[in-house]
Amino acid sequence: MQSYTIGQAARLLGVSPDTARRWADAGRVATHRDDSGRRLIDGRDLAAFSVEVAQSGAGEEDVSYTSARNAFPGIVTAVKLGDVAAQVEIQAGPHRLVSLLTREAVEELGLEVGMQATARVKSTSVHIDRT
Protein backbone atom coordinates (compact mmCIF):
# COMPACT_ATOMS: atom_id res chain seq x y z
CA MET A 1 0.00 0.00 0.00
CA GLN A 2 1.24 3.44 -0.86
CA SER A 3 2.13 5.79 1.99
CA TYR A 4 2.28 9.58 1.87
CA THR A 5 4.54 12.13 3.54
CA ILE A 6 2.96 14.93 5.54
CA GLY A 7 3.65 17.32 2.63
CA GLN A 8 2.04 15.03 0.07
CA ALA A 9 -0.95 14.49 2.35
CA ALA A 10 -1.32 18.25 2.82
CA ARG A 11 -1.38 18.81 -0.94
CA LEU A 12 -3.99 16.09 -1.43
CA LEU A 13 -6.11 17.47 1.42
CA GLY A 14 -5.83 21.05 0.16
CA VAL A 15 -4.25 22.40 3.34
CA SER A 16 -0.82 23.65 4.39
CA PRO A 17 1.83 21.16 5.57
CA ASP A 18 1.64 22.80 9.01
CA THR A 19 -2.09 22.05 9.22
CA ALA A 20 -1.54 18.41 8.18
CA ARG A 21 1.28 18.12 10.75
CA ARG A 22 -0.94 19.55 13.50
CA TRP A 23 -3.71 17.08 12.61
CA ALA A 24 -1.20 14.21 12.78
CA ASP A 25 0.22 15.50 16.09
CA ALA A 26 -3.33 15.66 17.49
CA GLY A 27 -3.95 12.04 16.46
CA ARG A 28 -6.63 12.86 13.88
CA VAL A 29 -4.77 10.73 11.33
CA ALA A 30 -2.38 7.88 12.15
CA THR A 31 1.26 8.13 11.09
CA HIS A 32 4.25 5.83 11.16
CA ARG A 33 7.95 6.43 10.53
CA ASP A 34 10.00 5.01 7.68
CA ASP A 35 13.62 3.86 7.99
CA SER A 36 14.88 7.42 7.58
CA GLY A 37 12.56 8.77 10.29
CA ARG A 38 10.04 10.53 8.02
CA ARG A 39 6.44 10.45 9.17
CA LEU A 40 4.18 8.69 6.69
CA ILE A 41 0.42 8.20 6.43
CA ASP A 42 -0.94 4.94 5.03
CA GLY A 43 -2.95 5.50 1.84
CA ARG A 44 -6.12 3.88 3.20
CA ASP A 45 -5.95 6.01 6.36
CA LEU A 46 -5.44 9.16 4.29
CA ALA A 47 -8.35 8.24 2.00
CA ALA A 48 -10.70 7.84 4.97
CA PHE A 49 -9.41 11.01 6.62
CA SER A 50 -9.80 13.03 3.40
CA VAL A 51 -13.49 12.11 3.28
CA GLU A 52 -13.88 13.10 6.94
CA VAL A 53 -12.15 16.46 6.36
CA ALA A 54 -14.26 17.21 3.27
CA GLN A 55 -17.50 16.38 5.08
CA SER A 56 -16.59 18.53 8.08
CA GLY A 57 -15.55 21.47 5.89
CA ALA A 58 -12.21 21.77 7.72
CA GLY A 59 -9.50 23.49 5.76
CA GLU A 60 -11.84 25.24 3.32
CA GLU A 61 -10.22 28.60 4.01
CA ASP A 62 -6.94 27.27 2.55
CA VAL A 63 -8.46 25.76 -0.60
CA SER A 64 -8.14 27.30 -4.03
CA TYR A 65 -11.38 27.10 -6.00
CA THR A 66 -9.79 26.81 -9.42
CA SER A 67 -9.71 23.64 -11.48
CA ALA A 68 -6.36 24.56 -13.12
CA ARG A 69 -6.94 23.14 -16.61
CA ASN A 70 -9.72 20.95 -15.21
CA ALA A 71 -7.31 18.61 -13.42
CA PHE A 72 -8.15 17.50 -9.88
CA PRO A 73 -5.24 15.67 -8.20
CA GLY A 74 -6.41 13.68 -5.22
CA ILE A 75 -6.63 10.32 -3.55
CA VAL A 76 -8.83 7.37 -4.52
CA THR A 77 -11.41 6.84 -1.76
CA ALA A 78 -13.57 4.12 -3.35
CA VAL A 79 -13.49 1.64 -6.23
CA LYS A 80 -16.63 -0.35 -7.02
CA LEU A 81 -16.18 -3.01 -9.69
CA GLY A 82 -19.03 -4.50 -11.71
CA ASP A 83 -18.87 -7.15 -14.39
CA VAL A 84 -18.20 -4.59 -17.15
CA ALA A 85 -18.29 -1.13 -15.55
CA ALA A 86 -16.64 0.40 -12.50
CA GLN A 87 -17.10 3.47 -10.32
CA VAL A 88 -14.09 5.36 -8.94
CA GLU A 89 -14.32 8.12 -6.33
CA ILE A 90 -11.53 10.64 -5.81
CA GLN A 91 -11.30 13.16 -2.98
CA ALA A 92 -9.41 16.22 -4.27
CA GLY A 93 -9.27 18.69 -1.38
CA PRO A 94 -12.92 19.55 -0.66
CA HIS A 95 -14.05 18.12 -4.01
CA ARG A 96 -15.45 14.59 -4.34
CA LEU A 97 -15.36 13.38 -7.94
CA VAL A 98 -17.01 10.20 -9.17
CA SER A 99 -16.23 8.62 -12.52
CA LEU A 100 -17.91 5.70 -14.26
CA LEU A 101 -15.48 3.82 -16.49
CA THR A 102 -14.84 0.30 -17.69
CA ARG A 103 -13.66 -2.35 -15.29
CA GLU A 104 -10.84 -3.02 -17.75
CA ALA A 105 -9.62 0.60 -17.47
CA VAL A 106 -9.59 0.41 -13.67
CA GLU A 107 -7.64 -2.84 -13.77
CA GLU A 108 -5.15 -1.53 -16.36
CA LEU A 109 -4.51 1.58 -14.25
CA GLY A 110 -4.25 -0.54 -11.10
CA LEU A 111 -6.55 1.84 -9.25
CA GLU A 112 -7.21 1.05 -5.60
CA VAL A 113 -8.24 2.91 -2.46
CA GLY A 114 -5.45 5.01 -1.01
CA MET A 115 -3.50 5.67 -4.18
CA GLN A 116 -2.91 9.04 -5.77
CA ALA A 117 -4.79 9.81 -8.98
CA THR A 118 -5.94 12.81 -11.01
CA ALA A 119 -9.47 13.33 -12.27
CA ARG A 120 -9.58 15.29 -15.54
CA VAL A 121 -12.90 16.87 -16.42
CA LYS A 122 -14.03 17.67 -19.96
CA SER A 123 -17.63 18.79 -20.27
CA THR A 124 -19.68 16.00 -18.64
CA SER A 125 -16.93 13.36 -18.78
CA VAL A 126 -14.43 12.65 -16.02
CA HIS A 127 -11.23 10.83 -17.01
CA ILE A 128 -8.91 9.27 -14.41
CA ASP A 129 -5.10 9.44 -14.77
CA ARG A 130 -2.88 7.42 -12.46
CA THR A 131 -0.18 9.66 -10.95
QUIZIGI-V735869 format. One line per field, one symbol per residue. psi: psi as a letter, one per 40 degrees, with the letter a starting at -180 (. if undefined). burial: I if it has 24 or more other C-alpha atoms within 12 Angstrom, else O. Layout:
psi->???
burial->???
This chain:
psi->hiiiidddddddefiidddddddddeedhiiiiadeeihihidddddddddddddeehedeehhfiegffhghahheihhhaddiihhhhhgbehhhhhhiiddddddefhiheiiihhhhhbeihihhh.
burial->OIIIIIOIIIIIIIIIOOIIIOIIOOOOIIIOOOOOOOIIIIIIIIIIIIIOIIOOOOIOOOOOOOOOOOIIIIIIIIIIOOOOOIIIIIIIIIIIIIIIIOOOOIOOOOIIIIIIIIIIOOOOOIIIIIO
